[in-house]
Amino acid sequence: MGVEKYIVPILRSYSAVLFNSEAYGGALLLFLSFLNPNVGFGGLVSLLSAYLFARLLGFKREFLRIDYYIYNPLLVGLSLGYIFKINTISFLFFLTGGILSFLTTYVLSNLFYYYFRLPILSLPFVIVSSTLYLASQHFSNLFVESLYPHFYLPNIDITPFINGFFKSLGAVFFLPNTFCGLVIFLLILRISPILAFLSVIGYSTGILTTALFKGSLYQAISDTSAFNYILTSMAVGGVFLVPSLRSYKFALLSSFISVPIVESSKVFWETYSIPVFALPFNVISLLVLYVFIFTGYSLVTRVYRGTPERTLDYYLTRLKRFPFTGREIALPFSGEWTVWQSFDGEWTHKGAWRHAVDFVITDSEGKTFKGTGSSLSDYYCFGKPVLSPIDGTVVDVVSSLPDNKPGEVDKENNWGNYVLLYDKRGFYVLVCHLKQNSVNVKRGDSVTKGSLLGLCGNSGYSPQPHIHIHVQLLPHLGAPTVPFSFTSFISSKNFYDVGIPKRGERVTPVFADKSLFRRLNFLIGQEFTYSLYDKKRGEKETLKIQVEMAPDGTFYFTEGRSKLYFGILNSTFYFYSIDGDLSSPLKYFLFSAPKIPLINSGGVVWRDYLPLTSLFSEFKRKLLLFISSFKHDLLEVRVKSCWSSIDTVSTEIILPGSKKVKKAKLKLSNHLGFEEINYNNEIILRREKNEENVINS
């Protein structure tokens, strides 16, 4: 176990060059590098020398944990081994390269992050390798590998274009050989079909563009520096951007504009007998990423999950399950109200004020008033309590304006009587058209969610009593509105943890049941033991899980191999995601109830989505995610749940592209946690006896 914590990061450094973190892939690449012993030895020596130097400086886990600390020394060593034969002098040169690459990586990574918020990629490798290549011209004791017999690399001959592609791919690891490139491509295909696809379209675009400019396809495919087109396409289309049809277009465009960078670099670098290395890849990728970040492009990858497929699945699942803007607020009333006007409403919610919602109360016939509606008292919502939608501070108040007669409006005082609140999350909430002299708060007051602000009225530009609410970023009246969402409400017997109801919808706010909250409020260190029975296999096992907390404060269950993250937000308990071994039984907790509203209301259903990575075999999920990258809403694992009893959640999982439905049930404990899980009548998890006593003692 002690050796493994060092070996696995070293193996992952090889995989990191290809934008993934699979240790088995790194092991294959390590073996492949030793087909040319000089290359393999040089890479390992530089990598280990960088690590030992980092330890001398006091670095321990940081070096092995951060990819660019280890793959830059590796690349420097591979590049030196490609030129120089193994001996005592070259060993010292490899060692020097590792130390220099670590120092360069450390300095540049801090500068790039501080000034540009950018990764450094393999820029330290380019700088250090170029420097050492230049220095070697004055070191006559360094034996150039090409002047001596060296290890034979197996080769295969296909078509010139394909040969060129594989040789360029092999050149990434300084193995410009068709056989090596083929092995690397098959490895990429095994790990990530998206990266394999991007490598092909990147190379094709770069080579065809080069051939067009040069007038010779042969010259284009004979140049192994074309690996820059491959890396650029993979980085832009699958790593820096969430994989999509648009990211693929940017990958093609980036490969296209890399051509003059490659050729111009060769003009300068080859003057000094230095290859261009990965300079064009670094330049184009960093330029493109900088623009994406600082223009706020929506598809920029916020969290890279190790492969583009996992990143895409994480993005799609988070987008569908948690469409939070950071501006979620509660409904400003109790009981059932009807949406009179929503976002982009047909009357007044236009232009800069399009993100706003109006509410009224209607009867069974959809009318907002009784009798003739000629009097304000005829309107069902007139005089009803208006509640604070946030915990915040009162910024401004107007309460003295008169209420209009039905059908009339005050054009001079648009907002009528209002309360403007500030939320410490960085936005303001305006609640207006309140009843004259009914406002219950004053400037500077602190308010809590659900506290009384005033009464519903008909002041301002309001032809009939209603509540108007919107969110803005500036503290003055008339400021442009911004998107927001309401939390925890029921509409047409459907529970919504977050959303914006449409015109005509009847909505009722709901509040967390204290008993359910207590039963699902886990603490660090709590342990649970389950008996797991697999009916298909006829196998039984014991599952022990523990509650732990991640560095960002998120709680998770773990059995040692995987982590199932969970939390309570907006009156809802969520299983967020599962990391690690996807075959872990923890996935059945996620399947049986991806979210649980902390309300126990009969007849209410709720909907959710599951990540593709958690439900299918490895091959099938990679295929489905590759297809989904072209159209994000094409394939979805939809979930429909309800309370089938006071303590049991029943769930249906609808698989994409078929009519198959899997069913699950999750039973809550009377005290804390989950008593039993039944997944599709195939997997049954039961809390062991006396577990309740242990938990409560």
TAHUWO-V375036 format. One record per pair of residues at least 4 apart in sequence whose C-alpha atoms are under 8 Angstrom apart, sorted by the first residue. I is the first residue (numbers start at 1). J is the second residue. If there is no record, write none. Layout:
BEGIN
I/J
I/J
END
This chain:
BEGIN
1/5
2/6
3/7
4/8
5/9
6/10
6/64
7/11
8/12
8/23
9/13
9/23
9/64
9/65
10/14
10/26
10/64
10/70
11/15
11/23
11/24
11/25
11/26
11/27
11/30
12/16
12/20
12/21
12/22
12/23
12/25
12/26
13/17
13/21
13/26
13/67
13/70
13/71
13/74
14/18
14/25
14/26
14/27
14/29
14/30
14/71
14/74
15/19
15/20
15/21
15/22
15/23
15/25
15/26
15/29
16/20
16/21
16/67
16/71
17/71
18/188
18/231
19/235
19/239
19/306
19/307
20/306
20/307
21/26
21/306
21/307
22/26
22/191
23/27
24/28
25/29
25/187
26/30
27/31
28/32
29/33
29/184
30/34
30/40
31/35
31/40
32/40
32/180
33/37
33/39
33/40
33/173
33/175
34/38
34/39
34/40
34/41
35/40
35/151
35/152
35/153
36/40
36/150
36/151
36/152
36/153
36/175
37/41
37/151
38/42
38/81
38/82
38/84
38/85
38/86
39/43
39/77
39/78
39/79
39/80
39/81
39/82
39/174
40/44
40/78
40/81
41/45
41/77
41/78
41/81
41/86
42/46
42/77
42/78
42/79
42/80
42/81
42/86
42/91
42/94
43/47
43/73
43/74
43/75
43/76
43/77
43/78
43/79
43/81
43/94
44/48
44/74
44/77
45/49
45/77
45/91
45/94
45/95
45/98
46/50
46/73
46/74
46/76
46/77
46/94
46/95
46/96
46/97
46/98
46/99
47/51
47/70
47/71
47/73
47/74
47/77
47/98
48/52
48/98
49/53
49/95
49/96
49/98
49/99
50/54
50/70
50/73
50/95
50/98
50/99
50/100
50/101
50/102
51/55
51/63
51/64
51/70
52/56
53/57
53/99
54/58
54/59
54/60
54/63
54/102
55/59
55/60
59/63
60/64
61/65
62/66
63/69
63/70
64/69
64/70
66/70
67/71
68/72
68/105
68/120
68/121
68/122
69/73
69/102
69/105
69/106
70/74
71/75
71/122
72/76
72/101
72/102
72/105
72/122
72/124
72/125
73/77
73/97
73/98
73/99
73/101
73/102
73/125
74/78
74/98
75/79
75/125
75/173
76/80
76/94
76/97
76/98
76/101
76/125
76/126
76/128
76/129
77/81
77/94
77/97
77/98
78/82
78/173
78/174
79/83
79/129
79/174
80/84
80/94
80/129
80/133
81/85
81/86
81/94
82/145
82/174
83/144
83/145
83/146
84/90
84/142
84/143
84/144
84/145
85/90
85/142
85/143
85/144
85/145
85/148
86/90
86/91
87/91
88/92
89/93
89/141
89/142
90/94
90/142
90/143
91/95
92/96
93/97
94/98
95/99
96/100
97/101
97/128
97/129
97/132
98/102
99/103
100/104
100/128
101/105
101/124
101/125
101/128
102/106
103/107
104/108
104/124
104/128
105/109
105/120
105/124
106/110
107/111
108/112
108/120
108/124
109/113
109/119
109/120
110/114
111/115
111/116
112/116
112/117
112/118
112/119
112/120
113/117
113/118
113/119
116/290
118/286
118/289
118/290
119/286
120/124
121/282
122/126
122/278
122/282
123/127
123/278
123/279
123/282
124/128
125/129
126/130
126/277
126/278
126/279
127/131
128/132
129/133
130/134
130/274
131/135
132/136
133/137
133/274
134/138
134/272
134/274
135/139
136/140
136/142
143/147
144/148
145/149
145/150
146/150
153/177
154/177
154/179
155/177
155/178
155/179
156/178
156/179
157/163
157/178
158/162
158/163
159/163
160/164
160/218
160/221
161/165
161/221
162/166
163/167
163/178
164/168
164/178
164/221
164/222
164/223
164/224
165/169
165/181
165/200
165/203
165/221
166/170
166/176
166/177
166/178
166/179
166/180
166/181
166/182
166/185
167/171
167/175
167/176
167/177
167/178
167/180
167/181
167/224
168/172
168/176
168/177
168/181
168/223
168/224
168/225
168/226
168/227
169/173
169/176
169/181
169/184
169/185
169/227
169/230
170/174
170/175
170/176
170/177
170/178
170/180
170/181
170/182
170/184
171/175
171/176
171/177
171/181
171/224
171/225
171/227
172/176
172/227
175/180
175/181
176/180
176/181
176/224
177/181
178/182
179/183
180/184
181/185
182/186
183/187
184/188
185/189
185/196
186/190
187/191
188/192
188/193
188/195
188/196
189/193
189/194
189/195
189/196
191/307
192/196
192/307
192/308
192/309
192/622
193/197
193/622
193/623
193/626
194/198
194/238
194/243
194/308
194/309
194/626
195/199
195/234
195/238
195/308
196/200
197/201
198/202
198/230
198/233
198/234
198/237
198/238
198/248
198/251
199/203
199/229
199/230
199/231
199/233
199/234
200/204
200/230
201/205
201/230
201/233
201/252
202/206
202/229
202/230
202/231
202/232
202/233
202/234
202/251
202/252
202/255
203/207
203/226
203/227
203/229
203/230
203/255
204/208
205/209
205/229
205/252
205/255
205/256
206/210
206/226
206/229
206/255
206/256
206/258
206/259
207/211
207/217
207/220
207/221
207/226
208/212
208/217
208/220
209/213
209/256
209/259
210/214
210/217
210/220
210/259
211/215
211/216
211/217
211/218
211/219
211/220
212/216
212/217
214/219
214/220
216/220
217/221
218/222
219/223
221/226
225/262
225/276
225/277
226/230
227/231
228/232
228/258
228/262
228/278
228/280
228/281
229/233
229/255
229/258
229/259
229/281
230/234
230/255
231/235
231/281
232/236
232/251
232/254
232/255
232/281
232/282
232/284
232/285
233/237
233/238
233/251
233/252
233/254
233/255
234/238
234/239
234/251
235/239
235/240
235/251
235/285
236/240
236/241
236/247
236/250
236/251
236/254
236/285
236/288
236/289
237/241
237/242
237/243
237/244
237/247
237/248
237/249
237/250
237/251
238/242
238/243
238/247
238/248
238/308
239/243
239/301
239/304
239/307
239/308
240/289
240/300
240/301
241/247
241/299
241/300
241/301
242/247
242/299
242/300
242/301
242/308
242/311
242/312
242/315
243/247
243/248
243/308
243/309
243/312
243/629
243/630
244/248
244/628
244/629
244/630
244/631
244/632
245/249
245/629
245/630
245/631
246/250
247/251
248/252
249/253
250/254
251/255
252/256
253/257
254/258
254/284
254/285
254/288
255/259
257/261
257/284
258/262
258/280
258/281
258/284
259/263
260/264
261/265
261/280
262/266
262/276
262/279
262/280
263/267
264/268
265/269
265/276
265/279
265/280
266/270
266/271
266/275
266/276
267/271
268/272
269/273
269/274
269/275
269/276
270/274
270/275
270/276
276/280
278/282
279/283
280/284
281/285
282/286
283/287
284/288
285/289
286/290
287/291
288/292
289/293
290/294
291/295
292/296
292/297
292/300
293/297
293/300
296/300
301/311
303/311
304/308
304/311
305/310
305/311
305/314
306/310
306/311
307/311
308/312
309/313
309/622
309/625
309/626
310/314
310/613
311/315
312/316
312/625
312/629
313/317
313/611
313/612
313/613
313/625
314/318
314/611
315/319
316/320
316/611
316/632
317/321
317/322
317/609
317/610
317/611
318/322
318/323
319/323
320/608
320/609
321/608
321/609
323/498
324/328
324/485
324/498
325/483
325/484
325/485
326/425
326/484
327/425
327/427
327/471
327/483
327/484
327/485
328/484
328/485
328/486
328/487
328/498
329/389
329/390
329/484
329/485
329/486
329/487
330/388
330/389
330/390
330/449
330/486
330/487
330/488
330/509
331/387
331/389
331/486
331/487
331/489
331/509
332/386
332/387
332/388
332/389
332/450
333/385
333/386
333/387
333/450
333/509
334/385
334/387
334/508
334/509
335/508
335/509
336/361
336/506
336/507
336/508
336/509
337/359
337/360
337/361
337/362
337/506
337/507
337/508
338/359
338/360
338/361
338/362
338/503
338/504
338/505
338/506
338/507
339/357
339/358
339/359
339/360
339/501
339/502
339/503
339/504
339/505
339/506
339/507
340/357
340/358
340/359
340/360
340/503
340/504
341/345
341/346
341/347
341/349
341/356
341/357
341/358
341/359
341/502
341/503
341/504
342/349
342/355
342/356
342/357
342/358
342/500
342/501
342/502
342/503
343/349
343/354
343/355
343/356
343/357
343/502
344/349
344/350
344/354
344/355
344/356
345/349
345/350
345/354
346/350
348/353
348/354
349/353
349/354
349/355
349/356
350/354
352/479
352/480
352/481
353/480
353/481
354/481
355/470
355/471
355/481
355/482
355/483
355/484
356/468
356/469
356/470
356/471
356/481
357/468
357/469
357/470
358/466
358/467
358/468
358/469
359/466
359/467
359/468
360/368
360/380
360/381
360/465
360/466
360/467
361/368
361/380
361/381
362/366
362/367
362/368
362/369
362/380
363/367
363/368
363/369
368/379
368/380
368/381
369/373
369/378
369/379
369/380
370/378
370/379
370/380
371/378
372/378
373/378
373/379
373/406
374/378
374/405
374/406
375/379
375/405
375/406
376/382
376/405
376/406
376/464
376/465
377/382
378/382
379/464
379/465
381/456
381/465
381/466
382/435
382/455
382/456
382/457
382/458
382/465
382/466
383/435
383/455
383/456
383/457
384/455
384/456
385/452
385/453
385/454
385/455
385/456
386/452
386/453
386/454
386/455
386/456
386/467
387/449
387/450
387/451
387/452
387/453
387/454
388/447
388/448
388/449
388/450
388/451
388/452
388/453
389/449
389/450
390/423
390/447
390/448
390/449
390/450
391/423
391/446
391/447
391/448
391/449
392/421
392/422
392/423
392/424
392/446
392/447
392/448
393/421
393/422
393/423
393/443
393/444
393/445
393/446
393/447
394/419
394/420
394/421
394/422
394/441
394/442
394/443
394/444
394/445
394/446
394/447
395/419
395/420
395/421
395/422
395/443
395/444
395/475
396/419
396/420
396/421
396/442
396/443
397/417
397/418
397/419
397/420
397/439
397/441
397/442
397/443
398/416
398/417
398/418
398/419
398/439
399/417
399/418
399/434
399/435
399/436
399/437
399/438
399/439
400/417
400/436
400/437
401/416
401/417
401/436
401/437
401/459
401/460
402/435
402/436
402/459
403/435
403/436
403/457
403/458
403/459
403/460
404/408
404/409
404/410
404/458
404/459
404/460
404/462
404/463
404/464
405/409
405/458
405/463
405/464
406/463
406/464
406/465
407/463
407/464
408/462
408/463
408/464
409/459
409/460
409/461
409/462
409/463
410/414
410/416
410/459
410/460
410/461
410/462
411/460
411/461
412/460
413/460
413/461
414/460
414/461
415/432
415/433
415/459
415/460
415/461
416/432
416/433
416/434
416/458
416/459
416/460
416/461
417/432
417/433
417/434
417/435
417/436
417/459
417/460
418/430
418/431
418/432
418/433
418/434
418/439
419/430
419/431
419/432
419/439
419/453
420/428
420/429
420/430
420/431
420/475
421/428
421/429
421/430
422/426
422/427
422/428
422/429
423/427
423/428
423/429
426/473
427/471
427/472
427/473
427/474
428/471
428/472
428/473
428/474
428/475
429/469
429/470
429/471
429/472
430/468
430/469
430/470
430/471
430/472
431/467
431/468
431/469
431/470
432/467
432/468
432/469
433/456
433/457
433/458
433/459
433/460
433/461
433/462
433/465
433/466
433/467
433/468
434/438
434/439
434/454
434/455
434/456
434/457
434/458
434/459
434/467
435/439
435/454
435/455
435/456
435/457
435/458
435/459
436/457
436/459
438/454
438/455
439/453
439/454
439/455
440/452
440/453
440/454
441/445
441/453
441/454
447/451
456/465
456/466
456/467
457/465
457/466
457/467
458/462
458/463
458/464
458/465
458/466
459/465
462/466
470/481
470/482
470/484
471/481
471/482
471/483
471/484
472/479
472/480
472/481
472/482
473/479
473/480
473/481
473/482
474/479
474/480
475/479
484/500
485/498
485/499
485/500
486/498
486/499
486/500
487/496
487/497
487/498
487/499
487/570
488/495
488/496
488/497
488/498
488/509
488/510
488/511
488/570
488/571
488/572
489/495
489/496
489/497
489/498
489/507
489/508
489/509
489/510
490/494
490/495
490/496
490/507
490/508
490/509
490/510
490/604
491/495
491/496
491/505
491/506
491/507
491/508
492/505
492/506
492/507
493/603
493/604
493/605
494/604
494/605
494/606
495/597
495/604
495/605
495/606
495/607
496/606
497/570
497/571
497/572
497/597
498/570
501/505
501/507
510/599
511/571
511/598
511/599
512/516
512/517
512/571
512/572
512/597
512/598
512/599
513/517
513/598
513/599
513/600
514/518
515/519
516/520
516/598
516/599
517/521
517/598
518/671
518/672
519/668
519/669
519/670
519/671
519/672
519/673
520/573
520/672
520/673
521/568
521/672
522/526
522/547
522/672
522/673
523/547
523/548
524/546
524/547
524/548
524/549
524/555
525/546
525/547
525/548
526/546
526/547
526/695
527/544
527/545
527/546
527/547
527/695
528/544
528/545
528/546
528/687
528/691
529/542
529/543
529/544
529/545
529/687
529/688
529/691
530/542
530/543
530/544
530/685
530/686
530/687
530/688
531/540
531/541
531/542
531/543
531/685
531/686
531/687
531/688
532/540
532/541
532/542
532/543
532/683
532/684
532/685
532/686
533/538
533/539
533/540
533/541
533/683
533/684
533/685
534/538
534/539
534/540
534/682
534/683
534/684
535/539
535/681
535/682
535/683
535/684
536/682
543/559
543/585
544/559
545/557
545/558
545/559
545/560
546/557
546/558
546/559
547/555
547/556
547/557
547/558
548/555
548/556
548/557
548/558
549/553
549/554
549/555
549/556
550/554
550/555
550/556
554/565
554/566
554/567
555/565
555/566
555/567
556/563
556/564
556/565
556/566
557/563
557/564
557/565
557/566
557/586
558/562
558/563
558/564
558/586
559/563
559/586
561/580
561/581
561/584
562/578
562/579
562/580
562/581
562/582
562/584
562/586
563/578
563/579
563/580
563/586
564/575
564/576
564/577
564/578
564/579
564/586
564/587
564/590
565/575
565/576
565/577
565/578
566/573
566/574
566/575
566/576
566/577
567/573
567/574
567/575
567/576
568/572
568/573
568/574
569/573
569/574
571/597
571/598
571/599
572/595
572/596
572/597
572/598
573/595
573/596
573/597
573/598
574/594
574/595
574/596
575/589
575/590
575/593
575/594
575/595
576/594
577/590
578/582
578/586
578/587
578/614
582/587
582/613
582/614
583/587
585/589
586/590
587/591
587/614
588/592
588/677
588/679
589/593
589/594
589/666
589/677
590/594
591/610
591/653
591/664
591/679
592/649
592/650
592/651
592/663
592/664
592/665
592/666
592/677
592/678
592/679
593/641
593/649
593/650
593/651
593/665
593/666
594/608
594/609
594/610
595/608
596/649
600/643
600/646
601/643
602/643
602/644
602/645
603/642
603/643
604/642
604/643
605/640
605/641
605/642
605/643
606/640
606/641
606/642
607/638
607/639
607/640
607/641
608/638
608/639
608/640
609/636
609/637
609/638
609/639
610/614
610/615
610/636
610/637
610/638
610/639
611/615
611/637
612/616
612/621
612/624
612/625
612/636
612/637
613/618
613/621
613/622
615/621
616/620
616/621
617/621
618/622
619/623
620/624
621/625
622/626
623/627
624/628
624/635
625/629
626/630
627/631
628/632
628/633
628/634
628/635
635/656
635/657
636/655
636/656
637/653
637/654
637/655
637/656
638/653
638/654
638/655
638/656
639/651
639/652
639/653
639/654
640/651
640/652
640/653
641/649
641/650
641/651
641/652
642/649
642/650
642/651
643/647
643/648
643/649
643/650
644/648
644/649
644/650
645/649
647/667
647/668
647/669
648/665
648/666
648/667
648/668
649/665
649/666
649/667
650/663
650/664
650/665
650/666
651/663
651/664
651/665
652/661
652/662
652/663
652/664
653/661
653/662
653/663
654/659
654/660
654/661
654/662
655/659
655/660
655/661
655/662
662/679
662/680
663/679
663/680
663/681
664/677
664/678
664/679
664/680
664/681
665/677
665/678
665/679
666/674
666/675
666/676
666/677
666/678
667/674
667/675
667/676
667/677
668/672
668/673
668/674
668/675
668/676
669/673
669/674
669/675
671/692
671/696
672/692
672/695
674/687
675/686
675/687
676/684
676/685
676/686
676/687
677/683
677/684
677/685
677/686
678/682
678/683
678/684
678/685
679/683
679/684
687/691
690/694
691/695
692/696
693/697
END
